[in-house]
């Protein structure tokens, strides 16, 4: 059950200052601008030219681009992108039929809650898209393959084209679609041209206005040496936003009444009230916890763009050089209050009757198949989150109720364990793109196009978690439409002296907390850090030749060419390193009111969460670690190392739980070999395309193209294959008579020897070739209507990070001990184990053997184009997709026999597993109300609708 409310309202206010022409636009409104050309300005008699500009002109231009296209294309032009209140190109693209903007954070640990602005695009429901910048490769070095469209300011572009099917001259990579971002050229404007734009975006929850500035100037000159042009553009923008999200946990099966022989928590009949009262022996569905998340996002983005052009006097040669730099920096300050596992959770690790309820209201609910119960726990064969049992529910579904827990009552802290987590995340990326293009009209029939470009990109991600923990009684109503949570300090809360660690100068007495905002009741429970770095470099060159036929009834032109690209990328990732800071079971807790350091915590009020009504009652504020730690991670590292109350903390900024180095003495991040991936990719293309055109002399004529593209892909991935470390058996760990039978070393020597191998450096190479045919037909029925058909085969290569050759193999071991009477006081560790071994091996990491995802694409459309930009299109499409890459999948890949046991080997990561078929319908149109009187004639409507029917074969499920 999930409820996500995006609480972000953006209002864009723009002021545009034009060097030579004042332009004022309104949605779907037309403006007539009198413009005098340079040539006529030099004569005694000038001719007034009426030019349709603004939004209406750009919409009409986009419709004309679609009409004249050689395949299925939708476009937006400069006025669409720069005049509408969009925060990025990603959001502007949502106006194109079949294109949606992803409103969820898709970065590290993202995907759970909405983001303030679009973070990516789906074309016809698919994310397998190729992003181009002026028809060339563009990417961010974050482990993905393409440039994040959210990083491109709309002021930078001259237009965006979305190709939904293929022609052979389009570079492969876009199964969903190919998105080509076109920047402005100096020759796009006549003479001196300039634009200055000032904008503001107001976020009402944040109560903050963010500025945005952009400027562009261009000019062109004719000389005896030809025509020259130059364009310079720059932009800077900020966006400070806040969004809130509520999420409830999964439904878990909970028995009513004690069940002999299990350790699962249960409720009693008297815990329930209302119209649905379960009977003893039934199973009810209880919603497992909740999460309240409030996130501030501060984003800065800047761009610099320079373009120069030269055209020969005979206009046969045109040279274009461009440089573009994009800089993005985002800081996220997240505060999450949630019921943590071990408190409001019903899993094997929770002892019987730890969680208690009262006044629980149920709704009628039954399921014959059942819901998963996770954490078998008995033998140790599987991890705690191993969901290997489906339990039917026949007693009802949780609607609301009071929940408490005795899980931590042993040290004087009754109540549900509540975590108040603060996270500080910083993401920085830089992309530089330099290109040179030469177009040469060789003669009346032949023309050539030569292009070379280089793209470099840097990426950096830093994340720090600092957790505050407390114990509270909770009332919760996980209603998807009207959630409510209230908190109170559990009666009898008084932490025992033995569970508190207070060794500094600022020693405070142990007291019962007065409220949820009392720092005496909150302790620093845990910390975690995560970081990533990426560096990429790509060089590509291509040559295209076109021959246009003379006086042919059918053949129009033939085009052929070649392209070669080299891409090298290093991606490093140190995964989340979660460690307990202070716990009652690990030397005692450190309370926030007893630290020697100053300004270690802050009180955050949730009373206005989602505009109020979610967090209710008298306790709406919580104790969080001070945000200064999250904004400057080094400050927290200094605090963690020097605070006397944290000497028992397991968290270290220098090493992880395995002892691997994470930072040097100056807190500079360090990566191990298995955290580093180096991928080198070489792609060579050859293609041919034949265009035909036939007039049937009855008002109908045919335009068509057929082609074939050859793709040769060579990928080398460097990395390390690493083995889990198993410590030797310590003879001093147990009593002498038990020691020979107390450790996995005693029962599985071959398995232990298998893991005591050194890491192996390896290079995994892939060399594959593909043929991609395409056919596009456009039958023009009349001057205003046409039918279009297209069929093609496409492919999308895996993400760079997924091709990582570094992997680590671990093992799950078990010891078998004699069964004891449940009432026995005997310590099981004093009894020799009767057996032991490994139950499963697991390989985690990248997958350099991933295959490209391929698709057969079919499109059919009817299109109508009226006067003055009016248009309508009805499209049907079908995609048959193979080798879909499933992320975070688990599958058995092999087995091995050691110590007499056959042990299955599983792989966890990205694999080619799924297939899918997509059948879709698109309807789009725009119409201007010219027939209405007065100002109403300036209005119009643009609308589109897309429906998908997806038949996907799910990946193999390994429980």
N, C-alpha and C positions, 0 to 999 in steps of 0.2 A: 504494500500500500504506500503510495507516494504522492505527496502534494508539493508542488513547486509553484510558487507565486513570484513572478518577476515584478519587483517593485521599483521600476525605473522609468521615468518619463523624460524624454528629451525634447526640448524645444529649440529649434535652430533659428537664429536670427542672423540674417546676412546683409551686408552692405557691399555692393560691388561698384568699383570705380574703374572706368574704362578710359584708356588713353585717347582713343579717337571716336568711340561710339558709346553712347549711353544705352544700356540694355536693361530693361525691367521686364521680368517674366512672372507669369502666374501659371498655376497648374492648368494644362490643356487650354491655354489662352494664346491667341496669335497677336503678334505685334508687327506693324509695318514700319520699317526703318528706311529713311531716305539716305542713300549712300552714293557718293560721287567717286567714280574710279579715277585712278591716277591719270590715265590717258585722257579722259574727258576733262579733267581739271586743267589740262594744259591747253584746251581749245577755248574759243570764244563762246561756243554754245555747249552747255552741259546737258546731259541726258539723265533724268532721274530714274534710278533703278529701284523698284520696290522688292525688298528681300524679306521673305518670311523667316523670322528668327524666333528664339525662345523655345519653350518646351514643345509647342506645337510643331515648329519646324524640325526639331530633333526627332520627334515621334514619327513624323512623315518620312524623314530621312532613314530612320531605322526600318520602317516598313518597306521602303524601296530597296534597302540592302537585303532584306529577307526575300523579296520578290526576285531580285536578280541573282541570288546566290545559286551556286552550282550543286549545293546539297542542302540539308536542313540546318538553317542558321537563324538565330535570333540575336538582335543587337540592341545596345543602348549607345547613344552618342554623347558628345561632350556636355551638352546642355542638360541631358538627363542626369548625368552623374554629378556634375558640379553645381547645379542649381537646386536640386532637391536636398532636403535635410538629412542626408545619409552620412554616417560616420566613417564609412569605408567603401571600397569597391565591392566587398563581400555583401554589404547590405543593399547597395544599389542593384546588384544582380537579382535580388528577389523579385524585381519587376518583370523579369523574363519568364515566359511560360515554362513550367516544368522545373524551374530553379528555385530552391529554397535556401534560406540562410540558416546555418546552425546557430542556435541561441544558447548553446551550452558550452561551458569551458571544456575544451578537449585537450588541454595540456596535461602535465603530470598530475596525477591524483584528481583529475577533473572528471566531468561528465555527470556529476550528481545533481548540480544545480545550475540555473541559468546564468549566463554571463551578461554583462551590461550591453555589449555590442556583439554583432555577428562574428563568429570565429571560423567560419568556413562555409562551403556551399555544397549542396547535393544537386545533381542534375538527374532528373527523373528518378529520384530516390536513391541514387548511387553516389558514392564518394570516390569511385575510381576515375578521377578526372585528371586531365593534363592542364597545367596552367602555363601559359606562355606570356612573355613580355615582348611585344612587337614580333611575334612569330618565332621566338627563340626560347630556349630553356631558361627557367628562372626557379630558384629554390631557396629555402632556408635550411641552415645546417642543424636543424633540430631532430634529425633522424628520419624525417619524412622525405618525400621525393619532390614536392612542389613548393612554390612560394605561397605563403599564407596570404590570401587576398585581403584579410583584415588589416594587413600591414600597409596597404596601398591607399593613400589618400585620394578621394575622388577628384580633387583639384588637379591632379597630375595627368589625367587621362584625356584622350581625344575620343575614345570609344572602347567598347568591349563587345566582342563577338563570341557567341556560344555555338559551337558546332556540335550538333546532336547525332550526326552520322559522319561517315568518313569519305574523303576522296583520297586517292593514292598519294597526292602531294602533301597531305597533312601528316605531320610527324606523329607516330604512334604513341599511345599512352593514355588515351582518353576513352575508356569504355563507356563511362557515363556521358562524357562530353569533353570537348577541348575548349578551354576558355582562354581566349587571346586578348590581352590587355594592350590597347594601342595608345601610345603617348602622342602628343601633338608634335608636328613637324613645323619648321619655320615656313615652308612653302604652303602650309595650310591656311595662312592668313595673308592678306594683301597689305604690303607696306608695314608701317609701324603699328604695333598692336600691344596693348598692355592691359592687365587686369590686376586689381588688388582686392582681396576678399577678407572680410573680418566677420567672424562668426562667434556665437556663444551657445553652449549647450548647458541647460539647467537641469540638475538632478534633484527632484523634490525631496526624496528621502534623505539625501546627503546634504540638502540645502546649500548647494554649491554650484557656481557657474564656472564652466571651463572654457578658456579661450581657444580660438583657432584662427590662424593667419595664413594667407598664401598670396603669392605675387608671381606674375608671369609677364615677361616682355619679350617681344620678337620683332625682327625687322628683316628686310630683304632688299638687295641692291642688284641692279643690272650693270655690268661692266663689259669692257671689250673682251675680258677673259671668261665671260659667262656670268651667270647669276649666282649670287651668294645669299645665304640666309643664316641667321643665328637665333636661337631661342634659349632663354634662361628662365628657370622656374624654381621656386623654393616654397616650402610649406612647413608649418609647425603647428601642432595641436596637442591639447591636453583633454583628458576626460576623467573626471573624478566622480565616481558613482558608488552606490550602495544598493545591495539587494539582500533580501531575506528569504530563507527557504526552510520549510518544515518537512521532515521525512519521518515516517514511522517504519518500524522494523518488519521483518517477515512474520508470517503466521506460523506459530509453532504448536505442535500437539502437546497438550498437558492433560494427564489423567486426573479424574476426579476421584479422590480417595487413594490411599496408599496401595501400591502394587508391590507385592512381595518379590524380592530378588532384584529390583532395579534401583538405580541411584537417581532416577529422574525426579525432578521436583513435581509436586502435585498440589492441587487445591482440594479443600473440603466442601461439602454441599452447603454448609452454612456461610461460606464466603460469598455466595451469590445472592442477588436480589433482583426484583423486577419480574417480568412476565415469563422469562425462560429460566427455569431452575434445572440444572442437569442432575442426573442420578449418579450415585456411586457406581463406578465401573465404566462410565462413559468417558469420552475424550473431548475436550473443548479446544477451540483454536484461540490462542492468546497472542496478541500482537507484541512482538519482542522489542520493547523499548521505543525510543524516539530520538530525534536529533533536531536541534534548533541551530541554524547557521546564519550568521550575519557577516557579510563580506564587503569590505571597502576595496575598491579597485582604483588605482591611480595609474593612468596610462599617458605616456609622452611619445609623440611620433614626429619625426622630421624627415624631409626629403629634399634632395638637390637634384635637379635635372638640367642638363646642358645638351643641346642638339645643334649641329651645324650641317648645312647642305650646300652643294655646288651642282649647278647644271650647266652643261656646255651650251655655247651659243646656238648650235644647231639642234639642241634639245635631244641629242641621241645618248648622252651619258649623264647620269645623275649619281652623285656620291653623297651618302648620309652617314654621319658619325654621331654617336650618342653616348652619353654617360649618365648613369642614374645611381644614386645612393639612397638607401632607405635605412633609417635608424628607428628602432622601437624599444621602449623600456616600459615594463609593467610591474607595479608592486601591488600585491594583494595582502591585505590584513584581514585574516579570517578569525572569527570567534565562534566556537561551537560549544553548545551545552547539550550533553547527551547522556543517556543511560548506558553505561559501559557493560561489556560482557563480564560476568561474575556477579553482577548485581541484578538488574532487571533482565535476566536471561534464563533460558530453560534448556540447558545442555548437560551432557553427561558429567562435565566437570563440576557442576553445581550439586552440592549434597542435598539429599531429600529434605524437603520442607524449608530450604533456605529462603526462598521467595514466598512472601505471604500476601494475601489479598483480602479486601473487604468491600462490600457493596458493589461487587462486580456485576455489571449488567451485560447480558448476552442477547444477541439476535439469533433467530433460527438459522441454522447453517449445518449442512451435512455434505460430506464428500466421500464417495465410495473408494476412489483411487487413493486418497490420502495426501498428506503434505509431508515433506522431508523432516526427519528428526536427525540432527547432526551430532557428531561426536560419539563414536562407539566407546572408545576409552578403555574397554576392559582388558584387551590383550596388548594394546600398543601397536597393533598392526597398521593402523591408519591414523592420520592426523586428526585433531579434535574437530576440524571442520569437514570431516569426511561424512557426507550425507548418504548413508547406505540403506536407509530404512524409510519406507512410506507408511505413515500411520493415518488411518481413516479418522475423520472427525464426525461425531454423531451427537454432540451435546450442545453446540451453539458456537457463535463467534463473538469475541470480546468487542464491546462497544465503549465502555468506560468503567472506571473503578479506581480504588485506592490500592497502591502497591507499596510494600516495604520489603525489607530483606534483613536476614540475620547473618548474611555472608561475612560481614566484617564486625559483627557484634562481639567477637572474641577479644577484640582489643578496645571495646567501648565505643564503637561507631556503628550503631544500628542504622538501617535505612538503605535505600538503593544507592549503589556507588555511582556518583555523578561526576563526569569529567567536564571540566571547563578548559577547553583546548584553544590556545592561541597559535596561529600559524602565520609566519611571514614568508612570502614567496616573491622572489625577484626574477624576472625574465628579461633578458637583453638579447637583441638580435640586430645584425648589420648585414646588408646585402649591397654589393657593388656590381654594376653591370656595365661593361664597355663593349661597344659594337661598331662595326664598319660594314656598310652595304654599298655595292656598286651595281647599278642597273644600266645595261648597254643595249641600245637598239641597233643591232648589227646592220641590218638592211630592212627592206620592207617586209620580209617574212620572218627573219630570225631575230630573237632577242635573248639576252642572257642576264642572269641575276646571280651575283656572287656575294656571299655573306660570311663573316667571321665574328665571333664574339667570345668574351670571357666573363664568367660570373664567379665571384667569390662571396662567401658568406661565413659569418661567425655567429655562434649561439652560446648563451650561458644561462643556466638555471640554478638558483639557490633557494633552498627551503629549510626552515627551522620550525620545529614544533616544541612548544613548552606547555606542559600540562599541569593544571591545578585540579586536585581531586577533593571531593567531599562526600558525605553521606546524607541523604535526605529522603523523607517520605514524599510520595508523588501521587497526585491525582492526574489521570490522563484520559483524554477522549480523542482517539486517533481518527476522527471523522475527516474524510478527504475534503469536505466542503467547509467544515467549521471545527478545526482542531482546537483543543484546549489542554493546557498543562499548568498545574499549580504545585508549589513546593512548600514544605515545612520541615523544620528541624525535628527529628525524631525524639520523643520524650526519652529521657535516660541517657542521652548522648553525653559522654564524658570519657575522653580517651585516656587509657591507662598510662601511668608513668613509664612503664616498661616499653611502651609502643611509641614513645616520643624521643627524638634525638635533638637536644638543644644544648650545644656546646660553646656557643659564641658569647660575646659580651652582652648582647641583648637577649637575656633569658627571660621568658615570659611564663607566668603560671598557667597551668592547664585549667581551662574553664569551659563550661557549656556554651556553645555559640548562641548568640542572641538572634541571629537571622542568617539567611543565605549569603548576606553581604559581609558577615563578620569574618575577617581573615584568621581568627583563632580557630575556625572550623574548617579551614582549607589548607591543604599541604601540597608541596611540589611533588607530584607523583611520578612524572615521566618526562622524557625529552627524546627528540628524534631529529635527525638531519638527513638531507638528501641533496645531491648536486649533479649537474650534467654540463658537459661542454661539447661543442661541435665545431668543426672547421671543414669547409668544403671548397673545392676549386673545380670549375668546369670550363672546358674549351671546346667549341664546336665550329665547324666550317661546312659550308654547303655550296653547291653550284647547281643552278637550274637553267635549262634551255627550253625555249618554246619556238616551234615552227608553226606559222599560220598559213593555211592553204588559201590559194587564190581560185576563185571561180569554181568552187566545188559545191555540188548539190547537197552533199552530206557532211563531208569532213570539214571541221572548223579549225582545229589545231591539234598538235601533238606536243606534249610536254614530258621531259624526262630530266632526271638529275640524280645527284648523290649527296650524301651527308655523312659526316663522321664526327663523333663526339667522344671526349675523354673526361671522365669525372672521377676525382679522388676525394674521399671524405673520411675524416676521422671522427668517430663519435664515442664519447666516454660517459659512462653513467655509474655513479655510486648510489646504489639503491637505498631506500629508507632504512636508517639504522635506529630502530626503536629500542630504548633502554629505560629500565626503571631508574628514577632519580632517588626518591626516598619512599620506602614502603615499611609498613609495620613488621613484615616478615624478613626485612633485610636491614636490620639495625635501627629501625625506628623512623617515624615520619618527621619532616621538617616543615613547621607551620609558617605561613607567610608573615605572621605578625612577629616572628621571633628571629628573622634574619638580621645580621649585622649591617648588611648593605642597605642603602636607602633606595626608595622608589622601586621596589621589587614587584609590586602588584598594583592593580587598578580595579575599580568597581565599574562594571558595565551593566547598564539598565536595559532590560528587555521588555519593559512595559509597552513600548510603542512598536514592538516586533510585528511586522506585517500590518502596520497601522493600528495595532492594539487588538486586544481580545483573544490573543493566543496564550500568552503567559499572564495568568490572572492571580488574584489573591494579594496578600501583603508582602510576599517575597518574590520580587521580580528582578533583583540585582544579584550579580554573581562575582566572585573573585577570580580574576585572570592575572596571569603574569603580565608585567608591564610591557606595553607595546614597544618601548625603546629597545628591548631585547630582540624583538621580531624585526625591527627596522634596521638594526645594526647587530648582526649575529656575533661579531667579535665581543660586544659588550656582554652578551650572555655567556660566552665561553670564559671570559675573565671572571664573571660572577661564579660560574660553576666550579672553577678551579680554586678560587680564593675564599669562598664562603665556608666558615667553619661547620655549619650545619649540613653541608653537602659532601663531607669527606667520604661518606659511604655510598655516594651515587655511583651507579654503574655506567652512567653516560660519560663519555670522554670525547672531546672534539678531535683528539689525535688518532684514536683507534676505534674499530668496531668490536662487536662481541667476540669475533674470532681472532682478534689481535692484529688485523690488517691495518696498515697505516692509512689514515684519511686526510691528515693535515700535517704540515711541518710546524716548527715551533712558532712561526709567525702567522699561523692559521691559514696558510695557503693550501688550497685543496690539492690532494694527491690521489692518483688512481693506480690500482693494481693492474697487472697484465690482463686478468680476466674481465676487467671493467672497460677495456679499450678495444674498440672495433675499428679496423682499417679496411675500407672497401674501395677497390679500383674497378671502374666500369668503362668498357669500351663498346660503342654501338656504331655499326656501319649500316647505312641504308642505300638502296637503289630503288628507283621507281620509274614507272612510265604511265602516262595518262593520255587517253585519246578523247577529244571533245568533238561531238557532232552537232549539227544544227540543220533542221529540215523544215522548210515552209511548204505546207500542203496546198497553198493557194485557195483555201476555203475559210480563212480566218483562224485556222489552227496551225501551230508550228511546234516542233519538238526540239528541245535542248537536252543533251545527254552527255555523260562522260563515263568511261570505263577505264579501270587501271589496276595495276598490280604493284605492291610494295614488298620489297625483300628486306628483312631485318636480321642482322647478325649481332648477337649479344654475347659479350665475354665479360664475366665478372670474377674477380679474385677477392676473397675475403680472408684477412689474417686475424688470428686469435689464438687463444690458449684453451686446451681441454684440461680442466682442473678436477681434483679429487677431494672429497670431504676428508677432513682430518679427524682421526680417531685417536684419542689419547691412550697411552698404555695403561694397563691395569696397575693401580697403586696398591701395593700389598698392605698399606697401613689404613686402607679405607674401611675395613670391617674386621670382625673378630677372626682369629686364625682359622678356626674350623670352617668358616663360611667363605673366606677369601678365595679359595680355588674355584668357587661356584657363584661368584657375585658380579661378573662383568662379561660383556659380549666377547672380550678377548679370550675368555675361558672356553667358549662354546663354538665360535666361528673364526678360527685362526686364518682360514683362507679368505674369508670375506674381509677381515681386518687387513690382511696383506694386500688385497685388491685396492683398498683405499689408501694405503700407505705408498702410493706411487707419486712421482714428481709430475708437475704440470707439463703438458706437452704443447709446444708451439706447432701450429699447423696453418697451412694455406689451402683453402677449399676453392677450386676453380669450376666454373660453369661456362660452357660454350654451346649455345643453341642458335638455331636459325628458324625463321618463320616467314611464311608467305601470307600476305594480307590483301585479298582481292576486294574490289569495290565497284559498284554500279549505281549510277544515279540517273533517273529519267524525269524530265519536266515537260509535260504536255500542256502547252498554252491553249486553252479552249477558246478564249476570246481575249480582247485587249485588257480585260479586268479579272479574269479567273483562270486558274490553272490546277492541274493535278500533278503531284510530285510523288515519286517512288524512289526509295534507296535501299540498298542491301550492301553490307560490308562485314568484314571480319576485323576485330580490333584486339589489342592486348594492353595490359597495364603491368609494369614491372613492380616487384615488391618494394616496400619502403627500405631505405638504406639501413636503418637500425635493425630491421628484422633479419637482414642478411649477415648479422654478426656471427663470426665463426667461433667466438668464445662461448664455452659451455662449462657447467659444473655438474658433476654427478654426486648425489648424496644417497644415503641408505637409511631405511627405517628398520631399526633393530628391536628385538623383543627378548625378554627373559621370562621363562615359565616357572612359576612358583607353586607350591602346594596350596590347595584350597583350604582356607581357614573358616572356622565358625564366625558368622557376622558379629557375635557377641564376645569373641575372643579378644583378650588384651595383649596378645602376642604381637610384637613388632615384626612385620614380615621381613624386614631387612636382616633380622637375626637368623633367618632360615635359609639354608642353601637353595639356590635355584636348581630346578631339575632339568632345564634345557634352555636353549636360546639360539638365535640366528637372525638372519635378515629376511624380512617379508617382502620388501620391494626396493628397487633402485629407481631414482628419479633424476633425469637429466633436465636441467633448466638453462636457458640462455637463448641465443639467436638460432636461426636456421638458415645456413648458407645454401641449402639445397632447395629452397622455395622456388616454385615454378611461377611464371607470369600467369595472371588471371586473363582468360580469353573470353571473347563474346562474339556471337553472330548477331548482327543488328539488322532489323527490318523496320522500315518506316513508310507510311502512306499518308498523304494529306490532300485536302482540298483547300485552296486559298483564293480569297476574293480581295481585290484592291479597288477601292473607289477613288473619288476625287478628294483632293485636299487632305490626304493622309488617312482617310477612313479605310479600315481593313478588317478581315475576318479570316480565321484559319481553324480547321478541324483536322486533327492528326491522330492516327493510330500508330503504335509502335510495339515491337516485340523484341526481347533480348533473351538469348540462350547463353548463360554464363557458366563457365567451367573453371575449376581450380580456384574457387574463392578462398582467400586466405582467412582462416579463423584464428583470431588472436586469443591468447590465454587459454588455449585448448590443452586437453590432456588425452593422450592415446598411448597404448602399448606398442613399442617398436621392436622389442627383442626380449630375450630371456637369457639367463646364465645359470649354470649349476655350480654351486660352491658349498662345501661342507655337507654334501648330501642333499641339499635343498635346491630346487629349481626356482629361481628368483625372477619375477617379471621385471622388465625394464620399461619405465614409462618416460615419455617426453612431455614437458610442459612448456608451451610457447606458441609460436605461430606456425601453422601447418596448412597445407592445401587439403581441404576436407570437404567443403560444401559446394553444392551446385544450386543454380537458381534459374527460374524462368520468370520474366517480367512482361506482362501485357498491360499497355497503358493507353490512355485517352487524354488528349490535350485540346482544349478549346480556348481560343484567345481572340481578342478583337479590340478595336478602338474606334470611337465615333465622336464627331464634333457637331455640336448643335447649332450649325450655321443658320437654320431656319427660324430660330428664336429671335425675338426682337431685342434691340438694344444690347446692353452689356451681357445678357444671357447668351448671346450668340458666341461669346468667347469661351464658353464652357464646353466640356466634353467628358467622356468616360473611357477609361482603359481598364480591361478586366481579363483575367485568365483563370482557367480551372484545369487541374490535372488529377486524374484518378489512376491508381495502380492496382493491379491484381498480381500478387507475387506468390509463386509456388516455389518454395525453397526446400531443398533436402537438408535437414539438420545434420550437423556433424555428429560423428560417433560419440556417444556419451559414455564416459568411463567414470563410474561411481567409486 
